[in-house]
Amino acid sequence: MVAVAQSQDLPAVTDEPERLRVLMHTEGTYPFVVGGVTTWCDLLVRGLPHIDWDVFALTGGNLATSAVELPPNARMAGHVLLWGADASVGRYRRERRSRVRTSLAAELVRGLLGWSTDPLDVVPALVWCRQNPRAIVPSFRDEGTWDRYVSELADVLGEQHEQIGPTPPLDLNRAIQLYQTLSWVARTAAAPTPAADVSLVTADGWSAVPAAVDKALAGTGVVLAEHGIYVREAYLASIRSVDSPAAAFVKTRLARGFTRLTYAIADVVAPVAAANAPWEEALGAQADAIVTIPNGVPTPADPAPPPLNRTVVSVGRLDPLKDVITMLRVAAAVRDRVPDVTFRHYGPVPEGQEEYAGTCRRMHEHLGLDGCFHFMGPTREPSMVVRDADVVLMTSISEGFPMSVLEALSQGRPVVTTNVGGVLDAMLGAGMTAPPGDVTGLADAVTTLLKDPGLSARLGRRGHARVRRLFGQERCLEGYDMLLHSFAPHITSAPHISPAVDGVTP
């Protein structure tokens, strides 16, 4: 006799195909802060509408209002404020008698700041945080936790290795600040995340923490979509900062720990430029796991002719990595040779960079650039603003594969840029480069293009053709569509990728 299943046990009959669900982990970007990474995230989410996207965002300060409206195929799955007035831990205070883990802070400081530690050794502590969220605060308030942390921190500071320079001493205040930071790491690990077919981590930093827990608990595959090298940018920022040696040590060593953890958990590391690979392999990424997928922009139509009014446009946030100070010095040098030149800089002041923005404005005043160099604020139409340029300028000291360069080339505008990251991959033969910080070289290039419209036009045409041939957004979208669906082969990917979608600008 054959038993017949009851109707309530039968799966629902539907004509809708199963859809891939991707959990996108962001850090200080999408959808709360406009910028190049946010532009890329929005491109991916809107350009792959057959995928359901859950966005899990980490931000600092009090960012609570989205700068970008999510499309129908995306939803907010979580938002963790790492610090600031709203980063409360009140929901954990009710169960102070919960079982504590006095080794928690010691495990985190060893796993994330230790030089030779296996980066995966920190994962059990992160998993415990997810499973025992109400015990985190009691653990960090336990005297035994502090004692074990101090002992472990002393061991980390005393490590000897040929690649380690002199370790600065950490006073009590700095040790307390690091202890607080580790509690934020624990709270990030504890935040619940929805089930997904694959995690897409958009920075090899804090955003890897919840992805590491999901992989350990549910086996969720991890793809790292890498723009800039997180630890490299931390090193560069520390060189230019006024932080004490102890503060710089903590920031750079923590960035290294996050980066090594991300590479250790990633099934695929997908940099936007092949130039990232040496750093990735040196920090633990497997060579056969690295798959370069360059950024893309909407396939451009025939570009409008340049205005020929000696206008130079730049697009990017006011951030030390963008080196706006060098940009201002370049503007002053060009003005001395081309008196009627106009510079327009579009970009926001990120939270935490108000002091740097103030330094830029003081330098602007010192160089007497009023009437020549204009801070235009953020823009949501990068293609429109670069279209108004004769030359597009970028002075960054670190980049992955900059969207601003692709957007300029797509509009047929020649680019003068520092030779960083994957810049040459993008604009080879379509502009001029100089080393980071080379005011004379950058100013010479801008002056040459302003004074020779014929050369400028030829380079612009080459750039436009190069984007159409190599960097249309369809190529980027197809690469990620295939990569993400490879983690769920039973789910069919889209037969084609939708054409141009509206992006978000830095």
C-alpha positions in Angstrom: 0.0 0.0 0.0 1.4 3.4 -1.0 0.9 6.2 1.5 -0.3 9.5 0.1 1.1 12.7 1.6 -1.3 15.0 3.2 -1.8 18.3 1.3 -0.2 20.4 4.0 3.0 18.4 3.5 3.2 19.2 -0.2 5.4 22.0 -1.3 3.6 25.0 -2.7 3.3 24.9 -6.5 4.6 28.1 -8.1 5.7 29.2 -11.6 8.3 31.5 -10.0 11.9 30.3 -10.5 14.0 30.0 -7.4 16.1 33.2 -7.0 19.6 33.5 -5.6 19.8 35.4 -2.3 23.0 37.3 -1.7 23.9 38.9 1.7 26.0 42.1 0.8 28.2 43.2 3.7 29.1 46.9 3.4 31.3 49.1 5.6 30.9 52.9 5.7 29.4 52.9 2.2 26.2 51.6 0.7 23.5 52.7 1.2 24.4 55.4 3.8 27.4 57.1 2.3 27.8 58.2 -1.4 31.1 57.3 -3.0 32.8 55.0 -5.5 32.0 51.8 -3.6 28.4 52.9 -3.2 28.2 53.5 -6.9 29.5 50.0 -7.5 27.1 48.4 -5.0 24.1 50.2 -6.5 25.2 49.1 -10.0 25.3 45.5 -8.9 22.0 45.5 -7.1 20.1 47.3 -9.8 21.9 45.6 -12.7 21.2 42.1 -11.4 17.4 42.4 -10.6 17.0 38.6 -10.8 19.0 38.3 -7.5 17.5 39.1 -4.1 19.9 41.3 -2.1 20.1 41.6 1.7 22.2 44.5 2.7 24.0 44.3 6.1 25.7 47.7 6.7 28.3 48.7 9.2 28.8 52.4 9.8 30.4 54.7 12.3 28.9 57.7 14.1 25.2 58.3 13.9 24.5 57.5 10.3 20.9 56.4 10.2 19.5 57.8 7.0 20.1 56.1 3.7 21.6 58.2 1.0 20.5 55.7 -1.7 17.0 54.3 -2.1 17.1 50.5 -2.4 15.4 49.0 -5.4 12.6 46.4 -5.0 15.0 43.4 -5.2 16.9 44.6 -2.1 16.2 45.1 1.6 18.1 46.2 4.7 19.0 43.1 6.6 20.8 44.9 9.4 22.6 48.1 10.3 25.3 48.1 13.0 26.5 51.5 14.4 30.0 50.8 15.5 30.3 53.9 17.6 28.5 57.1 18.3 25.5 58.1 20.4 23.2 55.5 18.9 25.7 52.6 19.3 24.1 51.6 22.6 24.5 48.2 24.3 21.4 48.6 26.5 19.7 45.5 25.1 22.5 43.4 26.7 22.3 45.0 30.2 19.4 43.0 31.5 21.3 39.7 31.9 24.5 40.7 33.7 24.6 37.3 35.4 24.9 35.6 32.1 27.8 33.1 31.6 30.8 35.2 30.8 33.9 34.4 28.6 36.8 35.9 30.4 39.1 34.9 27.5 37.0 36.9 24.9 39.1 40.1 24.8 42.3 38.1 24.9 41.2 35.9 22.0 40.3 39.0 20.0 43.5 40.9 20.6 45.6 37.8 19.8 43.6 36.9 16.7 43.4 40.3 15.2 46.6 42.0 16.4 49.0 39.1 16.6 51.5 39.0 13.9 51.9 35.3 13.2 48.6 34.0 14.5 46.4 31.9 12.2 43.6 34.4 11.3 41.0 31.6 11.6 41.9 31.2 15.3 39.7 34.2 16.1 36.6 32.7 14.5 35.5 30.5 17.5 35.4 33.7 19.7 33.3 35.5 17.0 30.9 32.6 16.8 30.5 32.6 20.6 29.5 36.2 20.4 26.7 35.4 17.9 25.5 32.6 20.1 25.7 34.5 23.3 24.9 38.2 22.5 23.7 39.1 26.0 26.9 37.8 27.6 29.2 40.2 25.6 28.8 43.2 27.9 29.1 41.2 31.1 32.2 39.5 29.7 33.9 42.8 28.9 32.9 44.2 32.3 34.4 41.2 34.2 37.7 42.0 35.9 39.0 38.6 34.8 38.5 39.5 31.2 40.5 42.7 31.6 43.3 40.9 33.4 43.6 38.2 30.6 43.4 40.9 27.9 46.3 43.0 29.5 48.4 39.8 29.7 47.7 38.9 26.1 48.2 42.4 24.8 51.7 42.5 26.5 52.6 39.2 24.7 51.4 40.7 21.3 53.4 43.9 21.9 56.5 41.7 22.7 56.3 39.6 19.6 59.6 39.4 17.6 59.7 39.0 13.9 62.0 40.1 11.1 59.1 41.9 9.5 58.1 43.8 12.6 59.5 47.2 13.4 59.9 48.6 16.9 56.5 48.3 18.7 55.6 51.5 20.6 54.5 51.3 24.2 50.7 51.5 24.8 49.7 53.5 27.9 46.6 52.7 29.9 44.4 55.1 27.9 45.3 53.5 24.6 44.9 50.0 26.1 41.4 51.0 27.3 40.5 52.4 23.8 41.6 49.2 22.2 39.5 47.2 24.7 36.5 49.3 23.7 37.2 48.7 20.0 37.4 44.9 20.6 34.0 45.1 22.3 32.7 46.7 19.0 34.2 43.8 17.1 32.3 41.4 19.4 29.1 43.3 19.0 29.5 43.2 15.2 29.9 39.4 15.3 26.8 39.1 17.5 24.5 41.0 15.2 22.0 38.5 13.6 22.1 38.0 9.8 19.6 36.3 7.5 20.2 33.1 5.7 21.8 33.5 2.3 23.2 31.5 -0.6 26.4 33.5 -0.5 28.0 36.4 1.3 29.4 39.3 -0.8 31.9 41.2 1.4 32.7 44.6 -0.1 35.8 45.5 2.0 38.5 43.3 3.7 37.8 45.0 7.0 35.1 45.0 9.7 32.5 43.7 7.2 34.3 40.3 7.1 33.4 39.7 10.8 29.7 38.7 10.4 30.5 36.8 7.1 33.1 34.8 9.0 30.4 33.8 11.6 27.9 32.9 8.9 30.5 30.7 7.2 31.4 28.9 10.4 27.7 28.3 11.5 26.0 27.7 8.1 28.7 27.1 5.6 27.8 30.2 3.7 30.3 30.8 0.9 32.2 34.1 0.8 33.1 36.3 -2.1 35.3 39.3 -1.4 34.7 42.1 -3.9 37.9 44.1 -3.3 38.4 47.7 -4.3 41.3 49.1 -2.4 43.7 47.0 -0.2 42.3 47.7 3.3 45.6 47.4 5.2 47.6 49.3 2.6 45.2 52.2 2.9 45.6 52.1 6.6 49.4 52.2 6.3 49.1 55.2 3.9 46.6 57.0 6.2 48.9 56.5 9.2 51.9 58.1 7.4 49.9 61.2 6.8 48.1 61.4 10.1 49.0 63.2 13.3 48.3 60.1 15.4 50.7 59.0 18.1 52.9 56.0 17.2 50.7 53.9 19.6 47.5 55.0 17.9 49.0 54.3 14.4 50.2 50.9 15.6 46.7 49.9 16.8 44.9 51.1 13.6 47.4 49.5 11.2 47.7 46.2 13.1 43.9 45.9 13.4 43.5 46.6 9.7 46.1 43.9 9.0 44.2 41.5 11.2 40.9 42.2 9.4 42.5 41.8 6.0 44.1 38.4 6.9 40.8 37.2 8.3 38.9 38.2 5.1 41.4 36.5 2.9 41.3 33.4 5.1 37.5 33.0 4.9 37.0 34.1 1.3 36.3 31.3 -1.2 36.9 33.9 -4.0 38.8 37.1 -3.9 37.6 39.4 -6.7 39.7 42.5 -6.9 38.8 45.3 -9.3 42.4 45.4 -10.6 45.1 42.8 -11.0 47.5 45.2 -9.2 46.0 44.0 -5.9 47.2 40.4 -6.3 50.7 40.7 -4.8 49.3 42.2 -1.6 46.5 39.6 -1.5 48.9 36.7 -1.8 51.4 38.1 0.6 48.6 38.4 3.2 47.3 34.8 2.8 45.0 34.8 -0.2 45.4 31.7 -2.4 46.5 32.5 -5.9 43.9 30.2 -7.5 41.1 32.0 -5.6 41.9 35.4 -7.1 39.5 36.4 -10.0 39.9 39.9 -11.3 36.6 41.6 -12.3 37.1 45.2 -13.3 34.6 47.9 -12.7 32.2 48.9 -15.4 30.2 51.9 -16.5 27.1 52.2 -18.7 28.0 51.7 -22.3 28.6 55.3 -23.5 27.0 56.9 -26.5 29.1 59.2 -28.7 30.6 61.8 -26.4 29.7 65.5 -26.5 32.5 67.8 -27.6 34.5 69.3 -24.7 33.6 72.9 -23.8 37.2 74.2 -24.5 36.9 76.8 -21.7 39.9 75.5 -19.8 37.9 73.7 -17.1 39.4 71.0 -15.0 37.0 68.7 -13.0 37.7 66.3 -10.2 35.3 63.9 -8.4 36.0 62.3 -5.0 35.4 62.7 -1.3 37.5 65.0 0.8 39.7 62.4 2.3 43.4 62.0 2.8 43.5 59.1 0.4 42.3 61.4 -2.3 45.1 63.8 -1.5 43.1 67.0 -2.1 46.0 69.0 -0.7 48.1 67.9 -3.7 45.2 68.7 -6.0 45.1 72.3 -4.7 48.8 72.7 -5.2 48.5 71.4 -8.8 45.7 74.0 -9.3 48.0 76.8 -8.1 50.8 75.6 -10.4 48.5 75.4 -13.4 47.0 78.8 -12.7 50.4 80.4 -12.9 50.8 79.1 -16.5 47.1 79.2 -17.6 45.6 82.2 -15.8 42.0 81.6 -17.0 41.8 78.0 -15.8 38.9 76.9 -13.6 39.0 73.9 -11.3 35.7 72.3 -10.0 35.9 69.6 -7.3 32.8 67.5 -6.6 32.6 65.4 -3.5 31.3 65.1 0.0 33.1 65.5 3.3 32.9 62.0 4.9 32.0 61.7 8.5 35.2 61.8 10.5 37.1 63.8 7.9 35.9 67.3 8.9 39.3 68.2 10.2 40.9 67.2 6.9 38.3 69.2 5.0 39.1 72.2 7.1 42.8 71.8 6.3 42.0 71.7 2.6 40.0 74.9 2.9 42.9 76.6 4.7 45.3 75.5 2.0 42.8 76.8 -0.6 42.9 80.2 1.2 46.7 80.1 1.6 47.3 79.5 -2.1 44.9 82.3 -3.1 42.7 79.9 -5.1 39.4 81.8 -4.6 37.8 82.3 -8.0 40.0 79.6 -9.5 39.3 76.4 -7.5 35.7 75.7 -6.5 34.4 73.1 -4.0 31.1 72.1 -5.6 29.9 69.6 -2.9 28.6 66.1 -3.7 27.0 65.3 -7.0 24.7 62.5 -8.1 25.5 63.0 -11.8 29.2 62.3 -12.4 28.8 61.9 -16.1 27.2 65.3 -16.4 29.9 67.1 -14.3 32.8 65.5 -16.2 31.1 66.3 -19.4 31.6 69.9 -18.5 35.4 69.4 -18.3 38.3 69.8 -20.8 40.4 67.7 -18.5 39.6 65.4 -15.5 42.1 65.3 -12.6 42.6 62.6 -9.9 45.4 62.9 -7.3 44.7 59.9 -5.1 47.5 58.1 -3.2 45.5 54.8 -3.3 42.8 53.4 -5.6 41.4 50.2 -6.7 39.9 50.7 -10.2 38.4 54.2 -9.8 34.9 54.8 -11.1 35.7 58.5 -11.6 38.3 57.6 -14.2 36.0 55.3 -16.1 33.2 57.9 -16.0 35.6 60.5 -17.5 36.8 58.2 -20.2 33.2 57.2 -21.0 32.5 60.9 -21.8 35.5 61.2 -24.0 37.5 63.3 -21.6 41.3 62.9 -21.1 42.4 62.1 -17.6 45.4 63.3 -15.6 46.0 60.9 -12.7 48.4 59.5 -10.2 49.6 56.0 -11.2 48.0 54.0 -8.4 46.0 50.7 -8.2 44.4 49.7 -11.5 44.5 53.2 -13.0 46.7 52.2 -16.0 44.5 49.2 -16.7 41.6 51.6 -17.1 43.1 54.5 -19.0 46.2 53.2 -20.8 46.8 55.5 -23.8 43.9 57.8 -22.8 45.6 60.3 -20.5 48.7 61.1 -18.5 50.0 59.9 -15.2 52.5 61.0 -12.5 53.6 59.5 -9.2 51.4 60.3 -6.1 52.3 63.6 -4.7 54.1 64.8 -7.8 52.7 68.3 -8.1 55.1 69.3 -10.9 54.4 66.2 -13.0 50.6 66.5 -12.6 50.6 70.2 -13.3 52.7 69.8 -16.4 50.2 67.2 -17.7 47.2 69.3 -17.0 48.8 72.3 -18.6 49.8 70.4 -21.7 46.3 69.1 -22.3 44.7 72.5 -21.7 47.1 74.2 -24.2 46.8 71.4 -26.8 43.1 70.7 -27.5 44.0 68.5 -30.4 46.0 66.1 -28.2 43.3 66.3 -25.6 40.7 65.3 -28.1 42.7 62.4 -29.4 43.2 61.0 -25.9 39.6 61.5 -25.1 38.5 59.5 -28.2 40.9 56.7 -27.2 39.5 56.6 -23.7 35.9 56.5 -25.0 36.7 53.6 -27.4 38.6 51.8 -24.6 35.6 51.9 -22.3 33.2 50.7 -25.0 35.6 47.8 -25.8 36.6 46.7 -22.3 34.7 48.3 -19.5 31.0 48.4 -20.3 29.0 47.6 -17.2 27.5 44.5 -18.8 30.9 42.8 -18.6 31.2 43.5 -14.9 27.6 42.4 -14.2 28.0 39.2 -16.1 31.2 38.4 -14.2 29.5 38.8 -10.9 26.3 37.1 -12.0 28.3 33.9 -13.0 30.5 34.1 -9.9 27.7 34.5 -7.4 25.5 31.8 -9.0 28.4 29.3 -8.9 27.7 29.0 -5.1 24.2 27.8 -5.9 24.4 25.9 -9.2 20.8 24.7 -8.9 19.6 28.3 -9.3 19.7 29.5 -12.9 21.4 32.8 -13.6 19.9 35.4 -15.9 20.0 34.7 -19.6 21.2 38.3 -20.2 22.2 41.3 -18.2 20.0 44.4 -18.3 21.5 47.5 -20.0 22.6 50.7 -18.4 21.3 51.5 -14.9 21.4 54.8 -13.0 24.2 54.9 -10.5 25.1 57.0 -7.4 28.0 59.4 -7.5 30.8 60.2 -5.1 
